[in-house]
Amino acid sequence: MPNDHIGVAVIGAGMAGRSHAAGYRGATTTYDPGLPDVRLVAIADVNEHFAEETARRFGYTRAETSWQAVAEAPDIDVVSVVVANHLHREVVEGLLAAGKHVLCEKPFAPTVEDAEAMVAAARARPEAQAGVGFTFRRSPAIAAVKRLVDDGSTGRPIHFNGHYWCDYGADPSGPMSWRYKGGPGSGALADIGSHLVDLAEFLCGPIRSVRGTTLSTFVTERALPLGAAVGHAAATLSDEREPVENEDLVTFTATFESGATATMSASRVALGLANSLGFELFAENAAATFDLLRAGEFGYMDRAVEGPTKGYRQVAVGPDHPYLTGGLPMDFPGVGYGQNDLFVFQARAFLEQVAGLDRLPRVPSFEHGLHNLRLLAAITESARNGGAEVKISQEENR
């Protein structure tokens, strides 16, 4: 990488790919100076129209139709990989071999074996930065709750009750896509449950075991689209139908190494809830709540207030909380932010890692992505064995 600039590309021009593209565009407007000049070089997608439209919309110099073109380009240093999960290994390994810094979307890989190979590829290129995109760690509200846990204000966590409920799969007439392929555990669990599991560990520490998993599928087949569709968008359907291979809904419980307990569920058929990530965290001396539908605030109560006014208070996120000061153009209490801003914070953090600045918390490593995959595999194994407990080895928790 040249010392005076960083060339950026995004592979994948779908819904999440556009979020990464916009994230890099906004990253240079946040926080402290000192970041090298960031050049928005390329958007790549096998669908040329999607690539060209995303490049135009977000100000990237050119569009490409293959990841190989990105790997071979001398003017590209940093690449986000935002394609179907089953393509991650080939693309990531190719980019690392070409000397690129790689930020890979979650879930990290389709299998633990693929994830292990990707970790090995990154370790073979120690000069390259490699991270996984668990964007909700960048939520100012969630990070504020974590700060209260870490500094001892809440006391020891006792119970984490979390959900990630969406309805993108609730309509049976929605088109078949890669999200509905891959076998048990690759559906709602991998797609959105991966975020939920990561969030539980972010707040409460490593998970020791999981049990009681139920995987349920309600829409058992879908029609193939006649053309390409972006993200969860509707499409004109053909007469050809294929079976859905993975779950619409997953529920399970977990025990943390600390002894705390978790109850969790993830659904893509939660009618009326487009994107509802939320939790209740109960600890010895305090409790906290969060819902992505009200992203700019969190609920909090502790023992400091007694008598008839004790109870939860809604805390509006502001400059006293992580990421807000310098992270928004108007970084004022109660102004609010959204999920798209988290991609900006993430892109900025990764660019700072590449530049050797490390002023923000680092993006989770490939090793962490592998750990997350092992947890998802354990949850799936519990379902396969009738809900039996599956333990996570301490070595895997490091």
VOLODREN-636146 format. One record per residue: y, z, x of N, C-alpha, C in turn. Coordinates in steps of 0.001 Angstrom, whole numbers, plus 500000, padded with zeros to 6 digits. Layout:
BEGIN
ATOM  n.v  n.w  n.u  ca.v  ca.w  ca.u  c.v  c.w  c.u
ATOM  Y  Z  X  Y  Z  X  Y  Z  X
...
END
This chain:
BEGIN
ATOM  n.v  n.w  n.u  ca.v  ca.w  ca.u  c.v  c.w  c.u
ATOM  498799  500000  500841  500000  500000  500000  501249  500000  500874
ATOM  502187  499108  500623  503444  499145  501363  504168  500456  501120
ATOM  504976  500881  502075  505671  502160  501948  506816  502110  500952
ATOM  507353  500900  500689  508566  500813  499879  508331  500445  498429
ATOM  507079  500081  498056  506831  499772  496650  505352  499927  496311
ATOM  505098  500055  494995  503733  500165  494464  503589  499101  493381
ATOM  502609  498219  493550  502331  497211  492536  501274  497716  491566
ATOM  501529  497543  490265  500691  498120  489214  500096  497025  488337
ATOM  498847  497233  487936  498206  496355  486958  497405  497194  485977
ATOM  497185  496654  484795  496335  497271  483780  495286  496249  483369
ATOM  494031  496648  483411  492937  495791  482961  492536  496250  481569
ATOM  492776  495414  480596  492554  495751  479188  493867  495735  478444
ATOM  493986  494843  477454  495245  494695  476721  495111  495156  475277
ATOM  494127  496018  475028  493962  496552  473686  494882  497724  473430
ATOM  494510  498536  472456  495367  499635  472020  495660  500613  473149
ATOM  494618  501123  473815  494831  502063  474909  495421  501373  476131
ATOM  495057  500099  476345  495633  499353  477461  497138  499233  477345
ATOM  497620  498991  476141  499073  498920  475934  499732  500266  476217
ATOM  499020  501362  475912  499570  502689  476190  499726  502906  477695
ATOM  498744  502454  478473  498859  502545  479928  499991  501648  480428
ATOM  500078  500437  479889  501131  499516  480310  502508  500122  480066
ATOM  502704  500707  478892  503983  501346  478576  504195  502591  479426
ATOM  503091  503315  479729  503200  504519  480541  503776  504247  481909
ATOM  503291  503195  482571  503827  502854  483893  505280  502389  483787
ATOM  505599  501698  482712  506975  501227  482523  507937  502408  482416
ATOM  507497  503470  481716  508367  504634  481538  508312  505631  482674
ATOM  507289  505556  483522  507078  506583  484548  508228  506690  485530
ATOM  508861  505583  485829  509941  505608  486816  511224  506236  486275
ATOM  511280  506476  484970  512484  507068  484372  512387  508584  484274
ATOM  511277  509177  484749  511053  510607  484562  511125  511376  485875
ATOM  511479  512637  485754  511386  513639  486816  512224  513281  488045
ATOM  511772  513779  489198  512594  513740  490407  512589  512363  491060
ATOM  513639  512045  491841  513626  510789  492591  512639  510883  493749
ATOM  512476  509779  494447  511616  509767  495619  510397  508896  495488
ATOM  510073  508477  494255  508938  507587  494057  509302  506197  494584
ATOM  508399  505546  495332  508688  504174  495761  508934  503262  494565
ATOM  509540  502128  494819  509787  501135  493778  508463  500746  493129
ATOM  508382  500863  491811  507165  500525  491075  507341  499144  490448
ATOM  506461  498228  490803  506530  496862  490317  505406  496620  489312
ATOM  505779  496215  488109  504820  495951  487038  504312  494526  487218
ATOM  503111  494399  487770  502661  493093  488251  501839  492319  487228
ATOM  500777  492931  486683  499848  492122  485894  499164  492915  484798
ATOM  498871  492214  483707  497988  492680  482641  496816  491712  482599
ATOM  495599  492241  482627  494406  491385  482606  493568  491664  481371
ATOM  493073  490608  480755  492173  490729  479605  491434  489415  479449
ATOM  490178  489488  479030  489419  488253  478827  490026  487420  477713
ATOM  490756  488058  476801  491481  487336  475765  492869  486995  476321
ATOM  493059  485742  476648  494297  485324  477323  495535  485620  476482
ATOM  495433  485435  475170  496582  485690  474295  496979  487159  474354
ATOM  495999  488068  474272  496302  489502  474344  496960  489851  475682
ATOM  496426  489279  476773  496988  489563  478089  498428  489090  478190
ATOM  498687  487868  477724  500044  487317  477812  501017  488091  476936
ATOM  500592  488448  475736  501476  489166  474825  501793  490561  475358
ATOM  500805  491274  475895  501047  492617  476430  501913  492555  477678
ATOM  501684  491574  478544  502519  491411  479738  503964  491136  479347
ATOM  504172  490261  478379  505539  489962  477925  506201  491182  477305
ATOM  505461  491855  476460  506037  492976  475704  506486  494112  476612
ATOM  505709  494391  477671  506011  495550  478501  506585  495194  479868
ATOM  506932  493925  480072  507676  493540  481248  506863  493373  482515
ATOM  505604  492976  482398  504777  492712  483573  504951  491245  483981
ATOM  504850  490990  485255  505180  489671  485794  504248  488585  485293
ATOM  502947  488889  485190  502006  487833  484835  500817  488385  484065
ATOM  500067  487468  483485  498818  487791  482791  497659  487183  483561
ATOM  496520  487888  483558  495295  487407  484179  494172  487483  483148
ATOM  493110  486726  483388  491999  486726  482435  490723  487317  483022
ATOM  490807  487941  484197  489616  488577  484771  490038  489754  485633
ATOM  489145  490748  485741  489435  491865  486624  489361  491430  488083
ATOM  488568  490400  488361  488448  489916  489737  489787  489404  490259
ATOM  490574  488787  489382  491885  488307  489813  492778  489463  490229
ATOM  492659  490587  489541  493423  491784  489906  492930  492338  491233
ATOM  491617  492397  491396  491052  492935  492636  491475  492123  493845
ATOM  491607  490822  493680  491932  489944  494797  493426  489847  495084
ATOM  494255  490360  494184  495700  490168  494319  496292  491099  495377
ATOM  496955  490575  496398  497529  491419  497441  498761  492201  496996
ATOM  499365  491820  495878  500589  492504  495423  500284  493624  494427
ATOM  499002  493974  494246  498612  495042  493322  497964  496177  494101
ATOM  498456  497395  493878  497954  498581  494571  497255  499560  493639
ATOM  497779  499726  492425  497306  500710  491460  496828  499985  490211
ATOM  495643  500362  489728  495077  499682  488560  494552  500706  487565
ATOM  494946  500556  486300  494310  501295  485212  493205  500450  484612
ATOM  492034  501055  484431  490886  500369  483839  490748  500867  482409
ATOM  491023  499978  481450  491060  500369  480039  490293  499324  479236
ATOM  488994  499255  479495  488115  498289  478850  486945  499038  478218
ATOM  486049  498306  477590  484875  498919  476963  484097  499746  477982
ATOM  483549  500871  477534  482920  501833  478441  481827  501208  479304
ATOM  481054  500303  478736  479925  499749  479484  480365  498849  480634
ATOM  481661  498514  480690  482183  497676  481773  482797  498493  482907
ATOM  482946  499789  482706  483687  500602  483676  483108  500519  485077
ATOM  481786  500677  485207  481204  500765  486549  481475  499506  487371
ATOM  481180  498351  486816  481363  497108  487568  482814  496926  487999
ATOM  483738  497173  487069  485151  496960  487361  485656  497971  488389
ATOM  485326  499238  488183  485801  500290  489084  485260  500092  490494
ATOM  483976  499808  490611  483399  499598  491935  484036  498397  492634
ATOM  484302  497341  491872  484935  496169  492460  486348  496438  492928
ATOM  487094  497194  492153  488474  497521  492531  488521  498429  493749
ATOM  487657  499429  493782  487622  500326  494943  487236  499557  496202
ATOM  486271  498653  496091  485870  497857  497250  487013  496986  497748
ATOM  487919  496622  496824  489080  495802  497197  490252  496650  497700
ATOM  490066  497970  497759  491107  498841  498297  492149  499294  497307
ATOM  491877  499198  496012  492849  499607  495000  492710  501093  494678
ATOM  493807  501706  494225  493786  503029  493612  493451  502827  492133
ATOM  492564  503656  491582  492017  503383  490249  492183  504588  489327
ATOM  492768  504340  488162  492823  505310  487069  491962  504751  485946
ATOM  490835  505421  485665  489853  504926  484688  489947  505733  483404
ATOM  489940  505043  482274  489969  505737  480988  488657  506481  480749
ATOM  488736  507463  479853  487559  508191  479413  486954  507484  478212
ATOM  485688  507719  477842  484713  508410  478664  484475  507636  479948
ATOM  484221  508373  481030  484238  507824  482371  483261  506664  482554
ATOM  482093  506753  481947  481047  505734  482113  480085  505831  480946
ATOM  479247  504811  480744  478287  504877  479638  477122  505826  479894
ATOM  476787  506081  481171  475671  506964  481500  476034  507839  482694
ATOM  475312  508925  482846  475503  509792  484002  475207  509031  485292
ATOM  474181  508193  485265  473812  507433  486462  474946  506506  486890
ATOM  475571  505838  485934  476721  504991  486262  477858  505822  486834
ATOM  478105  506985  486234  479182  507851  486708  478922  508324  488135
ATOM  477668  508659  488433  477336  509095  489789  477602  507973  490797
ATOM  477284  506735  490412  477538  505605  491307  479033  505394  491515
ATOM  479834  505593  490469  481284  505432  490581  481890  506514  491471
ATOM  481382  507739  491356  481835  508814  492232  481507  508478  493686
ATOM  480291  507976  493924  479894  507604  495284  480787  506499  495828
ATOM  481156  505544  494978  482044  504459  495421  483414  504989  495803
ATOM  483916  505972  495046  485214  506559  495371  485149  507369  496657
ATOM  484061  508100  496849  483923  508893  498074  483824  508003  499309
ATOM  483306  506800  499112  483211  505860  500227  484558  505277  500601
ATOM  485567  505480  499746  486931  504996  500000  487900  506174  499907
ATOM  487821  507116  500832  488640  508338  500716  490136  508091  500747
ATOM  490546  506932  501250  491975  506621  501276  492506  506224  499904
ATOM  491616  505939  498969  492014  505523  497625  492085  506720  496689
ATOM  493116  506767  495861  493206  507753  494798  492374  507262  493612
ATOM  491616  508164  492998  490763  507804  491879  490832  508917  490841
ATOM  491192  508575  489606  491338  509588  488563  490855  509104  487216
ATOM  490684  510050  486290  490207  509774  484934  491269  510213  483932
ATOM  491455  509420  482886  492580  509624  481978  492319  510570  480818
ATOM  492330  511853  481081  492295  512851  479999  493740  513231  479663
ATOM  494381  512405  478835  495828  512498  478642  496283  513778  477960
ATOM  495437  514415  477146  495910  515569  476392  496200  516776  477280
ATOM  495733  516770  478513  496143  517795  479466  497658  517732  479717
ATOM  498277  516574  479417  499710  516377  479652  500560  516804  478453
ATOM  499931  517249  477374  500702  517718  476226  501496  518960  476597
ATOM  502813  518945  476439  503596  520147  476750  503146  521374  475960
ATOM  502762  521197  474694  502322  522341  473896  500991  522883  474406
ATOM  500033  521991  474663  498731  522437  475154  498867  523060  476535
ATOM  499669  522440  477400  499876  522992  478739  500582  524339  478680
ATOM  501433  524540  477677  502096  525841  477516  501088  526916  477136
ATOM  500137  526566  476250  499084  527523  475893  498230  527837  477114
ATOM  497906  526833  477896  497112  527072  479107  497841  528016  480055
ATOM  499148  527840  480200  499918  528720  481076  499812  530170  480615
ATOM  499832  530384  479294  499720  531737  478759  498331  532323  478999
ATOM  497309  531460  478956  495956  531922  479279  495849  532255  480764
ATOM  496362  531362  481596  496213  531523  483046  496986  532711  483595
ATOM  498143  533019  483001  498923  534143  483538  498515  535492  482937
ATOM  497482  535475  482089  496960  536715  481525  497629  537180  480258
ATOM  498611  536427  479753  499330  536864  478552  498423  536997  477343
ATOM  497444  536111  477221  496563  536144  476042  495417  537127  476201
ATOM  495143  537526  477425  493901  538239  477677  492733  537273  477703
ATOM  491538  537776  477819  490353  536929  477948  490082  536149  476671
ATOM  489914  534799  476757  489549  534032  475564  488217  534503  474978
ATOM  488166  534517  473647  486964  534944  472939  486322  533781  472179
ATOM  487141  533008  471468  486609  531950  470613  487568  530764  470605
ATOM  487032  529574  470902  487766  528319  470784  487142  527532  469644
ATOM  487931  527227  468625  487470  526413  467501  488263  525116  467535
ATOM  487603  524000  467874  488328  522752  468063  487758  521601  467270
ATOM  488631  520660  466938  488188  519454  466247  489003  518261  466737
ATOM  488374  517094  466671  489096  515837  466805  488596  514960  465672
ATOM  489418  514840  464640  489033  514137  463418  489890  512887  463257
ATOM  489236  511752  463142  489890  510462  462929  489202  509743  461776
ATOM  489837  508690  461267  489217  507950  460163  489091  506461  460454
ATOM  489129  506081  461755  489071  504655  462069  487730  504031  461689
ATOM  486672  504856  461499  485377  504334  461094  485041  504606  459642
ATOM  485999  505117  458878  485697  505516  457498  485522  504335  456561
ATOM  486136  503200  456867  486063  502029  456000  484825  501205  456363
ATOM  483856  501092  455463  482635  500328  455777  482907  498859  456052
ATOM  484061  498360  455613  484380  496948  455837  485075  496714  457173
ATOM  485269  497768  457951  485819  497595  459289  484861  496804  460163
ATOM  485377  495976  461078  484508  495086  461846  483663  495810  462880
ATOM  482527  495224  463211  481696  495694  464310  482472  495534  465621
ATOM  482323  496527  466517  482921  496434  467847  482047  497213  468820
ATOM  482412  497189  470100  481640  497904  471118  481586  499397  470845
ATOM  482552  499931  470092  482546  501365  469813  481350  501801  468969
ATOM  480733  500876  468263  479602  501213  467395  478261  500884  468037
ATOM  478253  500611  469326  477041  500273  470064  476798  501300  471164
ATOM  475513  501425  471591  475252  502247  472765  474290  503400  472565
ATOM  473860  503684  471350  472889  504745  471139  473510  506100  470887
ATOM  472692  507096  470529  473186  508438  470199  474044  509034  471313
ATOM  475163  509615  470917  476070  510238  471873  477181  509339  472356
ATOM  477066  508029  472091  478083  507087  472561  479126  506756  471504
ATOM  479027  507404  470338  479973  507147  469259  481125  508125  469257
ATOM  481236  508885  468168  482349  509841  468060  482343  510845  469206
ATOM  481171  511226  469686  481103  512200  470776  481768  511658  472030
ATOM  481390  510457  472462  481955  509899  473690  483406  509477  473492
ATOM  483691  508834  472370  485004  508228  472173  486113  509261  472062
ATOM  485946  510238  471176  486987  511251  470993  486504  512658  471339
ATOM  485185  512900  471218  484651  514208  471594  484820  514498  473073
ATOM  484857  513453  473905  485083  513662  475336  486419  514344  475578
ATOM  487443  513960  474825  488747  514625  474920  488645  516087  474490
ATOM  487927  516322  473393  487823  517675  472852  487104  518607  473819
ATOM  486003  518146  474399  485263  518953  475365  486128  519256  476582
ATOM  486862  518243  477053  487744  518459  478203  488831  519478  477872
ATOM  489387  519398  476668  490431  520332  476261  489880  521760  476186
ATOM  488665  521925  475676  488060  523256  475594  487932  523868  476985
ATOM  487468  523081  477954  487330  523598  479321  488684  523787  479992
ATOM  489633  522947  479679  490984  523073  480229  491570  524440  479897
ATOM  491309  524910  478686  491877  526179  478239  490974  527373  478541
ATOM  489660  527200  478482  488745  528344  478528  487815  528364  479726
ATOM  487869  527361  480587  487012  527362  481754  485706  526640  481520
ATOM  484828  526623  482526  483594  525833  482471  482663  526254  481336
ATOM  482019  525263  480746  481011  525509  479716  479666  525772  480388
ATOM  478966  526821  479936  477676  527219  480493  476509  526583  479756
ATOM  476629  526457  478433  475527  525888  477649  476055  525364  476332
ATOM  475282  524469  475713  475601  523931  474386  474360  524047  473522
ATOM  474570  524100  472216  473433  524184  471295  473874  523761  469899
ATOM  472877  523583  469027  473148  523330  467613  473766  521987  467308
ATOM  473552  520988  468160  474198  519690  467942  473574  518944  466769
ATOM  474454  518391  465932  474044  517474  464871  474830  516183  465027
ATOM  474122  515060  465098  474722  513731  465134  474432  513045  463804
ATOM  475472  512565  463128  475293  511956  461810  475972  510597  461764
ATOM  475294  509634  461132  475856  508293  460946  475876  507984  459458
ATOM  477048  507618  458948  477214  507380  457514  477379  505898  457193
ATOM  478027  505152  458070  478135  503700  457916  477104  503104  458866
ATOM  476016  502589  458328  474857  502236  459154  474857  500794  459642
ATOM  475711  499936  459089  475828  498575  459586  477230  498052  459329
ATOM  477633  497079  460147  478967  496498  460028  478895  494995  460257
ATOM  479867  494293  459668  479930  492839  459810  480636  492470  461107
ATOM  480178  491402  461741  480828  490909  462949  482140  490220  462588
ATOM  483190  490409  463407  484454  489725  463144  484354  488244  463515
ATOM  485171  487421  462865  485198  486003  463203  486024  485745  464461
ATOM  486970  486631  464739  487802  486485  465929  487950  487814  466627
ATOM  488838  487855  467602  489074  489084  468354  490005  490008  467579
ATOM  489791  491319  467758  490642  492329  467125  491074  493330  468179
ATOM  492275  493886  468010  492801  494879  468943  492535  496275  468402
ATOM  491912  497118  469233  491705  498504  468845  490887  498626  467574
ATOM  491426  499383  466604  490728  499619  465343  491235  498711  464226
ATOM  491960  497647  464590  492586  496805  463575  491553  496067  462733
ATOM  491936  495778  461493  491073  494992  460614  490985  493560  461132
ATOM  489950  492861  460707  489750  491479  461133  489027  490718  460036
ATOM  489140  489402  460074  488371  488574  459161  486897  488676  459536
ATOM  486057  488919  458544  484646  489205  458812  483759  487988  458570
ATOM  482686  487918  459341  481664  486898  459144  480608  487429  458178
ATOM  479608  486596  457884  478501  487024  457024  477413  487732  457822
ATOM  477531  487736  459141  476519  488343  459995  476791  489830  460176
ATOM  475759  490639  459997  475904  492082  460104  474958  492615  461190
ATOM  475383  493714  461819  474568  494348  462848  474514  495848  462598
ATOM  473427  496493  463032  473320  497946  462813  474278  498722  463698
ATOM  474809  499812  463165  475580  500772  463956  474588  501615  464746
ATOM  474802  501742  466052  473818  502370  466921  474136  503816  467292
ATOM  475304  504308  466896  475677  505654  467322  476304  506439  466175
ATOM  476755  507649  466482  477124  508617  465449  478582  508483  464991
ATOM  478773  508739  463685  480110  508852  463120  480662  510271  463262
ATOM  479783  511257  463340  480184  512663  463324  479274  513469  464236
ATOM  479868  514398  464996  479094  515316  465819  479645  516720  465634
ATOM  478753  517687  465502  479128  519102  465492  478221  519837  466473
ATOM  478767  520854  467153  477971  521625  468112  478703  522911  468460
ATOM  477990  523814  469113  478605  525038  469628  478393  525078  471138
ATOM  479198  525896  471796  479110  526012  473252  479417  527442  473669
ATOM  478909  527817  474822  479226  529105  475437  479832  528830  476811
ATOM  480949  529479  477086  481613  529325  478374  481035  530300  479391
ATOM  481236  530016  480662  480775  530926  481704  481404  532303  481576
ATOM  482598  532365  480973  483276  533645  480776  482633  534487  479691
ATOM  481759  533869  478889  481170  534546  477744  481807  534173  476424
ATOM  482935  533484  476457  483597  533024  475231  482724  531979  474530
ATOM  482982  531800  473248  482206  530888  472408  483100  529780  471875
ATOM  482515  528602  471669  483249  527488  471070  482465  526911  469900
ATOM  483199  526483  468879  482646  525683  467794  483469  524407  467744
ATOM  482802  523253  467760  483543  521998  467885  482947  520915  467008
ATOM  483814  519994  466575  483356  518827  465825  484278  517649  466120
ATOM  483679  516461  466104  484443  515230  466278  483942  514222  465262
ATOM  484875  513541  464621  484508  512615  463544  485399  511388  463583
ATOM  484799  510231  463291  485588  509010  463112  485596  508582  461648
ATOM  485090  509455  460762  485054  509140  459327  485740  510243  458517
ATOM  486740  510899  459119  487474  511962  458437  488601  511328  457624
ATOM  488293  510916  456429  489195  510118  455593  490563  510797  455450
ATOM  491604  510044  455731  492968  510543  455590  493552  511147  456841
ATOM  492739  511336  457883  493228  511903  459148  493088  510836  460238
ATOM  494173  510155  460507  494126  509051  461458  493886  509529  462883
ATOM  494472  510683  463235  494393  511112  464637  494697  512607  464710
ATOM  493746  513421  464295  493974  514862  464164  493156  515627  465197
ATOM  493796  515935  466322  493213  516802  467338  493826  518188  467174
ATOM  492999  519207  467055  493552  520543  466860  492609  521634  467314
ATOM  493157  522836  467474  492311  523962  467861  492951  525271  467437
ATOM  492095  526278  467344  492508  527679  467272  491871  528376  468466
ATOM  492659  529104  469213  492162  529860  470351  492424  531333  470105
ATOM  491349  532118  470028  491459  533551  469806  491086  534273  471097
ATOM  491981  535118  471576  491756  535868  472807  491908  537361  472528
ATOM  491753  538178  473558  491783  539629  473373  493130  540129  472868
ATOM  494215  539561  473370  495544  540095  473066  496465  539119  472362
ATOM  496009  537902  472114  496866  536895  471487  495998  535799  470900
ATOM  496630  534935  470131  495946  533776  469561  496934  532615  469517
ATOM  496411  531402  469616  497265  530215  469618  496620  529118  468787
ATOM  497449  528270  468176  496964  527138  467398  497763  525897  467780
ATOM  497122  524738  467597  497793  523465  467881  497182  522397  467011
ATOM  498015  521448  466566  497537  520264  465871  498388  519086  466303
ATOM  497737  518006  466727  498447  516824  467201  499352  516228  466131
ATOM  499068  516502  464862  499929  516010  463794  501323  516635  463863
ATOM  501441  517778  464546  502739  518424  464794  502813  518700  466298
ATOM  502882  517590  467058  502680  517658  468511  503735  518472  469236
ATOM  504937  518597  468661  506029  519257  469356  506112  520757  469142
ATOM  505035  521367  468657  505054  522813  468444  503642  523380  468557
ATOM  503558  524680  468723  502262  525362  468666  502461  526716  468008
ATOM  501397  527237  467401  501453  528556  466799  501022  529609  467801
ATOM  501645  530781  467717  501304  531836  468674  501547  533195  468038
ATOM  500639  534123  468281  500851  535501  467870  500253  536412  468935
ATOM  500858  537583  469104  500337  538568  470053  500620  539963  469522
ATOM  500288  540960  470304  500437  542344  469861  501847  542893  470063
ATOM  502744  542034  470569  504103  542511  470838  504865  542835  469554
ATOM  504527  542143  468489  505199  542364  467212  504240  543097  466279
ATOM  504638  544247  465817  503832  545042  464885  504600  545232  463581
ATOM  503954  545889  462635  504628  546166  461372  504570  544995  460414
ATOM  505450  544999  459410  505353  544014  458328  505667  542584  458738
ATOM  506250  542344  459937  506583  540976  460351  505603  540426  461392
ATOM  504537  541172  461684  503600  540654  462672  502864  539444  462120
ATOM  502430  538585  463018  501712  537379  462615  502118  536197  463469
ATOM  501703  535012  463031  501972  533800  463807  503437  533403  463721
ATOM  503936  532855  464820  505246  532227  464847  505084  530805  465371
ATOM  505846  529878  464854  505802  528501  465330  506779  528351  466489
ATOM  506276  527894  467613  507087  527759  468819  507427  526286  469007
ATOM  508720  525943  468942  509149  524572  469197  509162  524328  470704
ATOM  508481  523280  471145  508390  522992  472573  509747  522534  473102
ATOM  510116  523049  474276  511387  522698  474892  511318  522809  476396
ATOM  512463  522856  477071  512500  522871  478534  511800  524061  479184
ATOM  511550  525133  478438  510810  526260  479006  509318  525956  479158
ATOM  508867  524835  478621  507453  524496  478629  507186  523320  479575
ATOM  505941  523130  479997  505626  522074  480981  506003  520676  480505
ATOM  506369  519831  481449  506573  518393  481304  507865  517974  480614
ATOM  508521  518854  479853  509657  518412  479064  510910  518160  479903
ATOM  511261  519088  480803  512484  518932  481584  512366  517724  482505
ATOM  513188  516741  482280  513134  515504  483043  512096  514530  482554
ATOM  511232  514964  481645  510186  514089  481140  510607  513270  479942
ATOM  511644  513717  479237  512174  512995  478093  513653  512701  478310
ATOM  514166  511598  477754  515597  511322  477888  516461  512433  477300
ATOM  516019  513025  476185  516707  514156  475583  515755  515344  475635
ATOM  515782  516069  476742  514824  517163  476952  515413  518468  476424
ATOM  515467  518544  475095  516127  519648  474396  515129  520268  473425
ATOM  515202  521584  473197  514247  522217  472280  514239  521569  470904
ATOM  513060  521317  470387  512923  520801  469038  513109  519315  468889
ATOM  513423  518603  469988  513615  517159  469870  512295  516462  469576
ATOM  511225  516953  470182  509890  516427  469891  509465  515321  470831
ATOM  508178  515057  470817  507564  514016  471632  506298  513584  470925
ATOM  505676  512527  471425  504456  512029  470808  503390  511703  471823
ATOM  502246  511237  471344  501114  510983  472219  501431  509911  473253
ATOM  502261  508939  472902  502613  507907  473867  503316  508487  475088
ATOM  504089  509557  474901  504756  510184  476040  503760  510759  477031
ATOM  502587  511185  476554  501583  511752  477452  501092  510714  478450
ATOM  501047  509442  478046  500666  508381  478971  501728  508175  480041
ATOM  502988  508385  479683  504060  508306  480682  503891  509425  481709
ATOM  503670  510653  481231  503499  511789  482144  502289  511578  483049
ATOM  501203  511029  482480  499996  510779  483256  500238  509702  484315
ATOM  500889  508606  483913  501168  507531  484866  502041  508033  486000
ATOM  503036  508847  485664  503908  509389  486713  503107  510259  487686
ATOM  502219  511098  487162  501422  511967  488016  500541  511143  488956
ATOM  499932  510072  488421  499051  509269  489265  499837  508513  490332
ATOM  500991  507985  489963  501833  507297  490948  502284  508254  492043
ATOM  502577  509504  491675  502964  510487  492686  501789  510812  493612
ATOM  500570  510867  493063  499396  511059  493919  499291  509928  494934
ATOM  499441  508706  494464  499335  507536  495336  500407  507575  496422
ATOM  501604  508038  496046  502719  508096  496997  502671  509330  497883
ATOM  501701  510224  497647  501581  511431  498458  502585  512506  498122
ATOM  503113  512499  496891  504133  513479  496497  503520  514715  495847
ATOM  502573  514514  494905  501840  515624  494274  502761  516714  493731
ATOM  503786  516317  492992  504687  517307  492405  504253  517718  491005
ATOM  503430  516925  490386  502873  517241  489075  501392  517580  489239
ATOM  500790  518286  488265  499334  518494  488326  498604  517171  488486
ATOM  497608  517155  489347  496907  515921  489644  496086  515429  488452
ATOM  495890  514124  488397  495026  513539  487384  493585  513979  487667
ATOM  492799  514340  486653  491415  514749  486894  490653  513719  487729
ATOM  489816  514211  488622  489125  513367  489587  487932  512652  488963
ATOM  487381  511689  489712  486137  511058  489291  485024  512098  489153
ATOM  485004  513093  490048  483999  514156  489937  484119  514871  488599
ATOM  485347  515073  488135  485529  515708  486832  485044  514788  485714
ATOM  485291  513482  485865  484776  512535  484879  483262  512581  484793
ATOM  482593  512710  485944  481137  512853  485970  480709  514141  485280
ATOM  481407  515233  485559  481089  516504  484905  481196  516377  483388
ATOM  482244  515721  482904  482424  515525  481468  481260  514725  480887
ATOM  480795  513691  481607  479651  512895  481156  478392  513741  481077
ATOM  478211  514639  482045  477034  515514  482017  477081  516450  480811
ATOM  478249  516923  480455  478375  517750  479257  478039  516954  478001
ATOM  478545  515728  477906  478232  514894  476750  476731  514615  476683
ATOM  476105  514410  477833  474657  514183  477864  473897  515421  477397
ATOM  474381  516603  477778  473732  517844  477351  473872  518036  475844
ATOM  475036  517718  475308  475252  517822  473861  474308  516880  473122
ATOM  474164  515667  473637  473252  514696  473029  471802  515156  473140
ATOM  471433  515742  474277  470068  516254  474453  469770  517367  473455
ATOM  470759  518209  473173  470570  519261  472183  470213  518665  470825
ATOM  470906  517584  470445  470597  516932  469165  469196  516362  469178
ATOM  468819  515765  470307  467493  515152  470422  466381  516180  470302
ATOM  466685  517423  470683  465694  518501  470651  465921  519473  469495
ATOM  466448  518967  468411  466592  519771  467210  467625  520864  467300
ATOM  468631  520687  468132  469690  521683  468266  469420  522746  469305
ATOM  468385  522584  470100  468030  523588  471108  469141  523755  472141
ATOM  469193  524942  472742  470186  525210  473775  469888  524376  475016
ATOM  470944  523803  475585  470841  523064  476839  471833  523688  477805
ATOM  471353  524130  478934  472217  524796  479907  472810  523789  480885
ATOM  474032  524094  481315  474730  523284  482314  474631  524032  483634
ATOM  474073  523403  484663  473899  524098  485930  475251  524428  486529
ATOM  475332  525540  487244  476579  525939  487877  477037  524904  488881
ATOM  476102  524235  489531  476469  523193  490480  477217  522065  489763
ATOM  476761  521719  488534  477414  520673  487769  478782  521109  487264
ATOM  479036  522408  487223  480331  522892  486767  481359  522933  487884
ATOM  481004  522513  489085  481968  522513  490182  482527  521122  490402
END
